Amino acid sequence: MQVYKVETDESLQSVLEYGTPEFPFMYYYDEINRYHEKSVEWHWHNELELSFVVAGPVECYVGKEKVELQSGDALFVNQGIIHRFASGSGAVMVHYVFGSEFISPFGSRIHTQYVLPVLVSSLLLKKIEGESAEGQSILKNMIRMHSELEIQAEAWELRVKNCMLHVWNDLYGMLKEELLSLSGNKTKNDNRTYARIRKMLNYIHRNYGEEMTLEEIAESADISKSEALRCFKAGLQTTPMAYLTQYRLNCAKDLLQKGQDSVQKIALKCGFDNSSYFCKVFKKHLGISPLEFCEVYADENLKI
């Protein structure tokens, strides 16, 4: 997809839609000299971003940092970080913008161990040099993703997801020591925020099937509702209740795929008041109803 201007709101948050709830992934092919003043102006979004340079050089401004990328280099930008790209030489870039749940669902072991540490860290960016062994592996899979996205042959979504998992595995390997260093250099406030987030996530994961309020989530970490909101915004770029809803939907999807319970039972098991409300929320977030989801993904023996 090619755009020539990133529309933003008054806070400079991008108003573009980066994929859909059922496939939270989007890519952009940017000929930077077609943008106004030959630059992708300052913007930010709640999604993660991976970019590689097809033709360079490109000047990348991420927060207070400035990085110059050459052809064959790539860049990772963490969620919620303001950034800008500029070039006076007709540079071309490919950007992948995706929700962290594209790697693995919220609350899953993979998300908690290999994605959450990146999200809650103070890491702004990571330059990936194409000449390094790790960089070559990452670039290989990013280029493969681009080919799959351009052709979109049957089951292209599976191959894109597979490539992204390989990219994230290599990227996390590159970041692991840096994340440990950043963790060691965190202020007491940063460490406290992370500890509180973990307590609240543990509470949500244990009790998602029960009725739950923001006050109860906050109490699980011995903090106020406003502090709970601040922690989730700082670390996960969402709210406790939005996270709870997403986690419940992920659990519901797993149960729907197994096809062993009725929609009503699944709704109640996952903390929704009734099946009508569950169906409404499910369709709002995923674009299809639970029954339509089952037609595609679940066994035919679902009890209605």
C-alpha positions as CSV (number, residue, x, y, z in Angstrom):
1,M,0.0,0.0,0.0
2,Q,1.3,3.5,-0.9
3,V,0.3,6.7,0.9
4,Y,1.7,10.1,0.4
5,K,0.7,11.7,3.7
6,V,0.3,10.3,7.2
7,E,-2.8,11.9,8.7
8,T,-2.6,12.6,12.4
9,D,-4.8,14.0,15.2
10,E,-3.8,17.0,17.4
11,S,-1.4,14.7,19.5
12,L,0.3,13.6,16.2
13,Q,-1.1,10.1,16.6
14,S,-1.7,8.5,13.2
15,V,-5.3,8.1,12.3
16,L,-4.5,5.4,9.7
17,E,-6.0,1.9,10.3
18,Y,-3.2,-0.6,10.7
19,G,-4.8,-3.8,9.6
20,T,-8.0,-5.2,11.1
21,P,-8.9,-6.9,14.5
22,E,-8.7,-10.3,12.9
23,F,-5.4,-9.5,11.1
24,P,-3.7,-6.7,12.9
25,F,-1.0,-6.1,10.3
26,M,-0.4,-3.6,7.5
27,Y,2.4,-2.8,5.1
28,Y,3.4,0.4,3.2
29,Y,5.6,0.9,0.2
30,D,7.0,4.4,0.6
31,E,8.6,6.5,-2.1
32,I,9.7,9.2,0.2
33,N,10.3,11.9,-2.4
34,R,6.5,11.8,-3.2
35,Y,5.7,13.0,0.3
36,H,5.5,16.8,1.0
37,E,9.0,18.1,1.6
38,K,10.3,14.6,0.9
39,S,9.6,13.3,4.4
40,V,7.2,11.2,6.3
41,E,6.4,13.7,9.0
42,W,6.2,13.2,12.8
43,H,3.6,10.6,13.9
44,W,3.1,7.8,16.3
45,H,0.8,4.8,16.8
46,N,0.1,2.1,19.3
47,E,1.5,-0.6,17.0
48,L,5.0,-1.8,16.5
49,E,6.9,-1.0,13.3
50,L,9.6,-2.7,11.3
51,S,11.0,-1.0,8.2
52,F,13.6,-1.8,5.6
53,V,15.3,0.4,3.1
54,V,15.0,-0.6,-0.5
55,A,16.9,2.4,-1.8
56,G,18.7,4.9,0.5
57,P,20.0,6.6,2.4
58,V,17.2,7.6,4.8
59,E,17.4,9.7,7.9
60,C,15.2,8.3,10.7
61,Y,14.3,10.4,13.7
62,V,12.9,8.3,16.6
63,G,12.1,10.3,19.7
64,K,15.3,12.2,20.4
65,E,17.4,9.8,18.4
66,K,18.6,10.2,14.8
67,V,19.7,7.1,12.8
68,E,20.9,7.0,9.2
69,L,20.0,3.9,7.2
70,Q,21.5,2.7,4.0
71,S,20.1,0.3,1.4
72,G,19.7,-3.1,2.9
73,D,19.3,-1.8,6.5
74,A,16.2,-2.2,8.6
75,L,14.8,-0.4,11.7
76,F,12.5,-1.5,14.6
77,V,10.4,1.2,16.3
78,N,8.7,0.4,19.6
79,Q,5.0,1.1,20.1
80,G,3.9,4.6,21.1
81,I,7.2,6.2,19.9
82,I,7.0,9.3,17.8
83,H,9.1,9.1,14.6
84,R,9.8,10.6,11.2
85,F,11.6,9.6,8.0
86,A,13.4,11.9,5.5
87,S,15.5,11.7,2.4
88,G,16.7,14.0,-0.3
89,S,17.7,11.3,-2.7
90,G,14.5,9.5,-3.7
91,A,14.7,6.8,-1.0
92,V,12.3,3.9,-0.9
93,M,11.2,2.0,2.2
94,V,8.8,-0.8,3.1
95,H,7.1,-0.5,6.5
96,Y,5.3,-3.3,8.4
97,V,3.0,-1.9,11.2
98,F,1.4,-4.5,13.4
99,G,-0.2,-5.0,16.8
100,S,1.8,-6.9,19.4
101,E,-1.0,-9.5,19.4
102,F,0.0,-10.4,15.8
103,I,3.1,-12.1,17.3
104,S,1.0,-13.9,20.0
105,P,-2.3,-13.2,21.8
106,F,-2.3,-11.0,24.9
107,G,-1.7,-13.1,28.0
108,S,-0.2,-16.0,26.2
109,R,3.2,-17.4,27.4
110,I,4.9,-16.2,24.2
111,H,3.4,-12.7,24.5
112,T,4.3,-12.5,28.2
113,Q,7.9,-13.8,27.9
114,Y,9.0,-12.5,24.5
115,V,6.8,-9.5,23.6
116,L,5.8,-7.8,26.8
117,P,9.5,-7.2,27.9
118,V,9.9,-5.1,24.7
119,L,6.7,-3.2,25.2
120,V,7.3,-2.2,28.8
121,S,11.0,-1.4,28.3
122,S,12.3,2.1,27.6
123,L,13.7,0.9,24.2
124,L,12.9,3.4,21.4
125,L,14.4,1.7,18.4
126,K,16.9,-0.9,17.1
127,K,18.9,-0.4,13.9
128,I,19.4,-3.6,12.0
129,E,22.4,-3.6,9.8
130,G,22.0,-5.7,6.6
131,E,25.6,-6.8,6.7
132,S,25.4,-8.6,10.1
133,A,24.4,-12.3,10.3
134,E,21.3,-11.5,12.4
135,G,20.4,-8.6,10.1
136,Q,20.7,-10.8,7.0
137,S,18.3,-13.3,8.5
138,I,15.8,-10.6,9.5
139,L,16.0,-8.9,6.0
140,K,15.6,-12.2,4.3
141,N,12.2,-12.8,6.0
142,M,11.1,-9.2,5.7
143,I,11.7,-9.3,1.9
144,R,9.9,-12.7,1.8
145,M,7.0,-11.0,3.5
146,H,6.9,-8.3,1.0
147,S,6.7,-10.8,-1.9
148,E,3.9,-12.7,-0.2
149,L,2.0,-9.5,0.4
150,E,2.4,-8.3,-3.2
151,I,1.3,-11.6,-4.7
152,Q,-1.3,-12.7,-2.1
153,A,-1.5,-16.2,-3.3
154,E,-3.6,-18.8,-1.4
155,A,-2.9,-18.9,2.4
156,W,-0.5,-15.9,2.1
157,E,-1.6,-14.8,5.6
158,L,-0.1,-18.0,7.1
159,R,3.2,-17.4,5.3
160,V,3.4,-13.7,6.4
161,K,2.7,-14.7,10.0
162,N,5.4,-17.4,9.7
163,C,7.9,-14.9,8.4
164,M,7.1,-12.4,11.1
165,L,7.6,-15.1,13.8
166,H,11.1,-15.7,12.4
167,V,11.8,-12.0,12.3
168,W,10.7,-11.6,15.9
169,N,12.8,-14.5,17.0
170,D,15.9,-13.0,15.5
171,L,15.0,-9.5,16.7
172,Y,14.4,-10.6,20.3
173,G,17.7,-12.4,20.2
174,M,19.4,-9.1,19.2
175,L,17.5,-7.2,21.9
176,K,17.8,-9.6,24.8
177,E,21.0,-8.2,26.3
178,E,19.9,-4.7,25.7
179,L,16.6,-5.3,27.4
180,L,18.5,-6.7,30.4
181,S,20.7,-3.6,30.5
182,L,17.7,-1.3,30.2
183,S,16.0,-3.2,33.0
184,G,19.1,-2.8,35.2
185,N,19.2,1.0,34.5
186,K,15.5,1.6,35.0
187,T,14.5,4.0,37.7
188,K,12.5,2.9,40.7
189,N,9.4,4.3,39.1
190,D,9.9,2.3,36.0
191,N,10.5,-0.9,37.9
192,R,7.4,-0.2,40.1
193,T,5.3,0.3,37.0
194,Y,6.4,-3.0,35.5
195,A,5.8,-4.9,38.8
196,R,2.3,-3.4,39.0
197,I,1.5,-4.3,35.5
198,R,2.5,-7.9,36.1
199,K,0.4,-8.1,39.2
200,M,-2.7,-6.8,37.4
201,L,-2.1,-9.1,34.4
202,N,-1.8,-12.1,36.7
203,Y,-5.1,-11.1,38.4
204,I,-6.9,-10.7,35.0
205,H,-5.5,-14.1,33.7
206,R,-6.7,-15.9,36.9
207,N,-10.1,-14.3,37.1
208,Y,-11.2,-13.3,33.6
209,G,-14.2,-15.6,33.8
210,E,-15.7,-13.7,36.7
211,E,-17.3,-10.3,36.8
212,M,-14.5,-7.7,37.2
213,T,-14.2,-4.0,37.7
214,L,-11.4,-1.5,37.2
215,E,-11.3,-1.0,41.0
216,E,-10.7,-4.7,41.6
217,I,-7.9,-4.8,39.0
218,A,-6.3,-1.8,40.7
219,E,-6.7,-3.4,44.1
220,S,-4.8,-6.5,42.9
221,A,-1.7,-4.3,42.8
222,D,-2.6,-2.1,45.8
223,I,-3.0,1.0,43.7
224,S,-5.7,3.5,42.7
225,K,-7.8,3.3,39.6
226,S,-6.0,6.3,38.1
227,E,-2.6,4.7,38.8
228,A,-3.8,1.4,37.1
229,L,-4.8,3.4,34.1
230,R,-1.5,5.2,34.0
231,C,0.5,1.9,34.3
232,F,-1.4,0.2,31.4
233,K,-1.1,3.3,29.2
234,A,2.7,3.6,29.9
235,G,3.5,-0.1,29.5
236,L,0.9,-1.5,27.1
237,Q,-0.7,1.5,25.4
238,T,-4.2,0.3,26.4
239,T,-6.5,0.3,29.4
240,P,-7.1,-2.5,32.0
241,M,-10.7,-3.0,30.8
242,A,-9.7,-3.0,27.1
243,Y,-7.0,-5.6,27.9
244,L,-9.5,-7.7,29.9
245,T,-12.0,-7.6,26.9
246,Q,-9.3,-8.7,24.5
247,Y,-8.1,-11.4,26.8
248,R,-11.6,-12.8,27.2
249,L,-12.1,-12.8,23.4
250,N,-8.9,-14.7,22.9
251,C,-10.0,-17.3,25.4
252,A,-13.4,-17.5,23.7
253,K,-11.8,-18.0,20.3
254,D,-9.9,-21.0,21.7
255,L,-13.1,-22.5,23.1
256,L,-15.0,-21.9,19.9
257,Q,-12.3,-23.7,17.9
258,K,-12.6,-26.7,20.2
259,G,-16.3,-26.8,19.4
260,Q,-17.3,-28.5,22.7
261,D,-19.6,-25.9,24.2
262,S,-22.5,-23.7,23.1
263,V,-22.0,-20.1,22.4
264,Q,-23.9,-19.3,25.6
265,K,-21.7,-21.4,27.8
266,I,-18.5,-20.0,26.2
267,A,-19.8,-16.4,26.8
268,L,-20.4,-17.2,30.5
269,K,-17.1,-19.1,30.9
270,C,-15.2,-16.1,29.5
271,G,-16.8,-13.5,31.8
272,F,-19.5,-12.0,29.5
273,D,-22.9,-11.4,31.1
274,N,-24.9,-13.1,28.3
275,S,-24.5,-14.5,24.8
276,S,-26.1,-11.5,23.1
277,Y,-23.6,-9.1,24.6
278,F,-20.7,-11.5,23.8
279,C,-21.8,-11.8,20.2
280,K,-22.0,-8.0,19.9
281,V,-18.5,-7.5,21.3
282,F,-17.0,-10.4,19.3
283,K,-18.3,-9.0,16.0
284,K,-17.2,-5.5,16.9
285,H,-13.6,-6.6,17.5
286,L,-13.3,-9.4,14.9
287,G,-15.7,-8.3,12.2
288,I,-17.6,-11.6,12.2
289,S,-20.0,-13.3,14.6
290,P,-19.0,-16.3,16.8
291,L,-21.0,-18.6,14.6
292,E,-19.3,-17.3,11.4
293,F,-16.0,-17.7,13.2
294,C,-16.9,-21.4,13.9
295,E,-17.9,-22.0,10.2
296,V,-14.3,-21.0,9.3
297,Y,-12.2,-22.3,12.2
298,A,-14.1,-24.7,14.4
299,D,-15.3,-28.3,14.2
300,E,-18.8,-28.8,12.8
301,N,-20.0,-30.3,16.1
302,L,-20.4,-27.0,17.9
303,K,-23.5,-27.1,20.1
304,I,-25.8,-24.2,19.4
